[in-house]
Amino acid sequence: EAQVTQNPRYLITVTGKKLTVTCSQNMNHEYMSWYRQDPGLGLRQIYYSMNVEVTDKGDVPEGYKVSRKEKRNFPLILESPSPNQTSLYFCASTIDRNNSPLHFGNGTRLTVT
Amino acid sequence: GQQVMQIPQYQHVQEGEDFTTYCNSSTTLSNIQWYKQRPGGHPVFLIQLVKSGEVKKQKRLTFQFGEAKKNSSLHITATQTTDVGTYFCAGYNYGQNFVFGPGTRLSVLP
């Protein structure tokens, strides 16, 4: 089944403790992206990747890192999480960012205390 | 940079009533996509509009793209409880990234 898989679904952590949210897609998509969703703000792009070893900042990249060592995986790294990074995170992928639908993972709800 | 706005932010309707959400971009778009997110779920692609003035229908859902390609609308006829969720538009300019609107949350009272 074609899908984008995110883990974990829920994560509670403390300020400053490094964490990684994994994202994997099995559709051979070149384009992958991370979003955070906050009430009233919609989906804001954190980072995106056009292909392996190619990553770029989105609209809200501060406090986040990503890597794209393989086509299928695009992990999101929070080196030193802070409470303002408490949010719902979605990974998405598409075969062609110009005119193809984005396929979203099920989301990761992160709470930083 | 490009901004995408949506109105209303919330809409409560009685089952059977119609519903419309409007999407406005600060810049002319190459195309626009619409997504639906059920409560507790993830956004799911509904449709893409590309041409100026384009109208597309999916059963009770009608999507329009403005003549100037800066605005769009989603109209649902005779809402059902299965229509509950948040509807997002996402505007795209060639060579850039999709920018999502803040969404319209629809509640349908049975």
Contacts between the chains, C-beta under 8 A, distances in Angstrom:
chain1	res1	chain2	res2	distance
A	33	B	97	7.4
A	35	B	100	7.6
A	40	B	9	6.9
A	40	B	102	5.9
A	41	B	102	6.0
A	42	B	6	7.9
A	42	B	88	6.3
A	42	B	100	4.7
A	42	B	101	5.7
A	42	B	102	3.9
A	42	B	103	5.1
A	43	B	43	7.1
A	43	B	88	6.7
A	43	B	90	7.9
A	43	B	100	4.1
A	44	B	100	7.5
A	45	B	97	6.0
A	45	B	98	8.0
A	45	B	99	7.9
A	48	B	97	6.2
A	58	B	97	6.8
A	59	B	1	7.8
A	59	B	99	8.0
A	90	B	42	6.1
A	90	B	43	7.2
A	92	B	43	8.0
A	97	B	92	7.9
A	97	B	97	6.7
A	97	B	98	7.3
A	98	B	30	7.6
A	98	B	92	7.4
A	98	B	94	6.5
A	99	B	30	7.9
A	99	B	31	5.9
A	99	B	48	6.6
A	99	B	50	7.0
A	99	B	92	7.7
A	101	B	33	6.7
A	101	B	45	3.6
A	101	B	48	6.9
A	102	B	33	7.6
A	102	B	35	7.7
A	102	B	43	7.4
A	102	B	45	6.6
A	102	B	90	7.7
A	102	B	98	7.0
A	103	B	45	7.6
A	104	B	42	4.2
A	104	B	43	5.1
A	104	B	44	7.3
A	105	B	42	6.5
A	106	B	41	7.7
A	106	B	42	5.4
A	107	B	42	5.3
